[in-house]
Amino acid sequence: VQLQASGGGLVQAGESLSLSCAASGSIFSINGMGWYRQAPGKQRELVAVITSVGSTNYADSVKGRFSISRDVAKNTVYLQMNSLKPEDTATYYCNFQWNSRWGTHESWGQGTLVTVSS
């Protein structure tokens, strides 16, 4: 299974950006999807996750500004980012926890860079 993320770019503070991540390959079911980010010199951190039943969880730093959603039929997860701040600058990675007939797996996207200028 491969994950293809897209939608990153350069925006100014206060603007919005939308990321998407689509999975291709043989997936029996998906347990959860998520977005993580890693800023230069920092550890990768959770941004938002959505479970198989649609429950969501967000990092405190993005609550009220970011929204995660999914299209189950398309095996795609989205991240709508509003009111972006310079501290949101990072490479964003999507993550899928998925099942095949052989077990549970985890896949990561290649990362998409988001740069927010002040």
For each residue, the residues with C-beta under 8 A, 3 or more apart:
1: 23 24 25 26 27 96 98 105 107
2: 23 24 25 107
3: 21 22 23 94 95 96 107 108 109 110
4: 21 22 24 109 110
5: 8 19 20 21 92 93 94 109 110 111 112
6: 19 20 21 112
7: 17 18 19 20 112
8: 5 17 19 91 92 112 113 114 115
9: 17 113 114 115
10: 115 116 117
11: 15 16 17 84 114 115 116 117
12: 15 116 117 118
13: 84 85 86 116 117 118
14: 83 84
15: 11 12 84 116
16: 11 80 81 82 83 84
17: 7 8 9 11 81 84 114
18: 7 78 79 80 81
19: 5 6 7 8 35 78 79 81 92 94 112 114
20: 5 6 7 76 77 78 79
21: 3 4 5 6 33 35 76 77 78 94 96 109
22: 3 4 74 75 76
23: 1 2 3 27 30 75 76 96 98 107
24: 1 2 4 75
25: 1 2
26: 1 100
27: 1 23 30 75 96 98 99 100
28: 98 99 100 101
29: 52 98 99
30: 23 27 33 52 72 75 96 97 98 99
31: 51 52 97 98 99 104
32: 49 50 51 52 96 97
33: 21 30 49 50 68 70 77 94 95 96 97
34: 46 47 48 49 50 68 77 94 95 96
35: 19 21 47 48 49 68 77 79 92 93 94 95
36: 44 45 46 47 92 93 94 95
37: 44 45 47 88 90 91 92 93 114
38: 42 43 44 45 90 91 93 111
39: 42 87 89 90 91
40:
41:
42: 38 39 45 90
43: 38
44: 36 37 38 93
45: 36 37 38 42 59
46: 34 36 49 57 59
47: 34 35 36 37 58 59 62 66 79 92
48: 34 35 56 57 58 59 62 66 67 68 79
49: 32 33 34 35 46 56 57 68
50: 32 33 34 54 55 56 68 69 70 77
51: 31 32 54 55 56
52: 29 30 31 32
53:
54: 50 51 70
55: 50 51
56: 48 49 50 51 68
57: 46 48 49
58: 47 48 62 63 66 68
59: 45 46 47 48 62 63
60: 63
61: 87
62: 47 48 58 59 65 66 81 88
63: 58 59 60 66
64:
65: 62 81 82 83 84
66: 47 48 58 62 63 79 80 81 82
67: 48 79 80 82
68: 33 34 35 48 49 50 56 58 77 78 79 80
69: 50 77 78 80
70: 33 50 54 76 77 78
71: 74 75 76 77 78
72: 30 75
73:
74: 22 71
75: 22 23 24 27 30 71 72 96
76: 20 21 22 23 70 71
77: 20 21 33 34 35 50 68 69 70 71 94 96
78: 18 19 20 21 68 69 70 71
79: 18 19 20 35 47 48 66 67 68 92
80: 16 18 66 67 68 69
81: 16 17 18 19 62 65 66 84 88 114
82: 16 65 66 67
83: 14 16 65
84: 11 13 14 15 16 17 65 81 88 114 116
85: 13 88 116
86: 13 89 116 117 118
87: 39 61 116
88: 37 62 81 84 85 114 116
89: 39 86 114 115 116
90: 37 38 39 42 113 114
91: 8 37 38 39 111 112 113 114
92: 5 8 19 35 36 37 47 79 111 112 113 114
93: 5 35 36 37 38 44 108 109 110 111 112
94: 3 5 19 21 33 34 35 36 77 108 109
95: 3 33 34 35 36 106 107 108 109
96: 1 3 21 23 27 30 32 33 34 75 77 106 107
97: 30 31 32 33 104 105 106
98: 1 23 27 28 29 30 31 104 105 106 107
99: 27 28 29 30 31 103 104 105
100: 26 27 28 103 105
101: 28
102:
103: 99 100
104: 31 97 98 99
105: 1 97 98 99 100
106: 95 96 97 98
107: 1 2 3 23 95 96 98
108: 3 93 94 95
109: 3 4 5 21 93 94 95 112
110: 3 4 5 93
111: 5 38 91 92 93
112: 5 6 7 8 19 91 92 93 109
113: 8 9 90 91 92
114: 8 9 11 17 19 37 81 84 88 89 90 91 92
115: 8 9 10 11 89
116: 10 11 12 13 15 84 85 86 87 88 89
117: 10 11 12 13 86
118: 12 13 86
